[in-house]
Amino acid sequence: MWSTPERFVEIEVGKPGYTVIIQVIDLLRLLCVSEQQMRVAPRTFRPSLFLGEDVKMKGFFIYHKGVIYMTFTEKFHLRIPGPTPIPPSVGRAMQQAMIGHRSQAASQLIRDCSDRLKMVLGTQQQPLILASSGTSALEAGVVNTLSPGDEAIVVVTGVFGDRFTKILNRYNFTVHRLDIPWGQACDVDTLTAFLKQHPKAKAVFMTYCETSTGVLNPVDALAKAVRDHSDALIIVDGVSCVGAVPCQMDEWGIDILVTGSQKAFMLPPGLAFVAVSDRAWKVIEQNEQPRFYLDLISYRNQMDKSTTPFTPALSLIFGLQEVLRLFEEEGMENVIRRHELLKEMTRAGVRALGLTLMTSDEDGSPTVTSIDCKDTDWNVEDLRKALSQINVVVAGGQQHLKGQIFRIGHMGYCDPLDILTTLSAIEFALNQIDVPVELGAGVKAAQEVWTQHV
Ligand SMILES: Cc1ncc(COP(=O)(O)O)c(C=O)c1O
């Protein structure tokens, strides 16, 4: 039909069930090329209902009582706890021309990024860069440290602690699972008592930010408890918070710290970072558990030559170099402070809307906030749908929390205005699904927090 992508759909919105007038406008010629009347509920209206999914549009206008609303189909607010939005300069860095993966330029790039990652991870060890998603790094932490017949403790505060147990079970290691109620952090006394019950554990696996509930576990104190009461290695999943929260791997006595690219690191998915203590290297060198792609010794040997054992994901590493520059420009302390502010603003806004936070202020993560909707008389999926209609994406619950909670991601390329936008969108969407809400109340509470910080 229309060859140009420069088209907009104009929609005159009435009350639900009223007639909607849809005009497709050719923006080049500024002509109305089609007009149609439909009886629809405006809230459920998508232009694709009228035009078909295969028609590409630049956006659409909505007219309602003389006010013009405009929605761009390519502009949306990604507020899930990863993948997260990418800063424009990082996007540009990733577009650099491809280079030979064994060239000097590639080696300089890899060495530079690995060296600068030390500051973010809080370590003097040489961070390793894997071309794979975060779970590969969790698996690397398992297969490199445990030998057949070994026992290990896993602290399970949600889906990602549970994932560690699945990996361990798949390799037939003996798992001692310390289950903490979802929505709460593990405390030192509980872990200490558990360590005493399982003195043969060779490693303790824990999750720094449990993304599924929005809990930040006190890994510094938990690691100290492990060091005080056992010789077990301490392996920490920092996938959804490292780069946004304090992280002092060496000082806290963490043996293996793993993280990934698509969360606080503001990159697309596809890179995992792993740092290993001297104590853990000794165990890894003796470990007979078979492994190939995830053999950390080969990554260390190749990193000694400023390269990787397999083809590095060079475009992502170009982006990583720019991310590290952005971290340095803002200053890591300021990055951490910004995330604290985003957490406080989000929590204040959610509370002011009369919604229930899933975590306490102390346990809540600076990177993701979960809202408990299990006792509401409205459906959380209706809210998510209403938000998606105004191009705002928040996450739902995982496993048994599906349909019970929603989660707002606020890490990485996120600032106070993004939180105000998200809260404002939540107010609007609640209103659209007929939940009584005072428009502006959440935004106001968050702004008040913001003003106290400047
Ligand atoms: C805490 C945590 N660990 C591990 C993972 C798994 O990472 P990936 O999906 O990149 O494999 C995620 C992803 O959401 C996560 O949030």
The ligand as a MOL file (V3000), in Angstrom:
LIG
                    3D

  0  0  0     0  0            999 V3000
M  V30 BEGIN CTAB
M  V30 COUNTS 16 16 0 0 0
M  V30 BEGIN ATOM
M  V30 1 C 21.1360 -12.2940 39.7050 0
M  V30 2 C 21.1590 -12.9400 38.3640 0
M  V30 3 N 21.9640 -13.9850 38.1670 0
M  V30 4 C 22.0500 -14.6110 36.9930 0
M  V30 5 C 21.2870 -14.1960 35.9260 0
M  V30 6 C 21.3700 -14.9360 34.6460 0
M  V30 7 O 21.9630 -14.1840 33.6790 0
M  V30 8 P 21.7180 -14.5050 32.1310 0
M  V30 9 O 20.2400 -14.4290 31.9130 0
M  V30 10 O 22.5050 -13.4120 31.4750 0
M  V30 11 O 22.2380 -15.8620 31.8700 0
M  V30 12 C 20.4300 -13.1140 36.0730 0
M  V30 13 C 19.5930 -12.6610 34.9510 0
M  V30 14 O 18.5600 -12.0420 35.1170 0
M  V30 15 C 20.3650 -12.4710 37.3130 0
M  V30 16 O 19.5600 -11.4240 37.5050 0
M  V30 END ATOM
M  V30 BEGIN BOND
M  V30 1 1 1 2
M  V30 2 1 2 3
M  V30 3 2 2 15
M  V30 4 2 3 4
M  V30 5 1 4 5
M  V30 6 1 5 6
M  V30 7 2 5 12
M  V30 8 1 6 7
M  V30 9 1 7 8
M  V30 10 2 8 9
M  V30 11 1 8 10
M  V30 12 1 8 11
M  V30 13 1 12 13
M  V30 14 1 12 15
M  V30 15 2 13 14
M  V30 16 1 15 16
M  V30 END BOND
M  V30 END CTAB
M  END
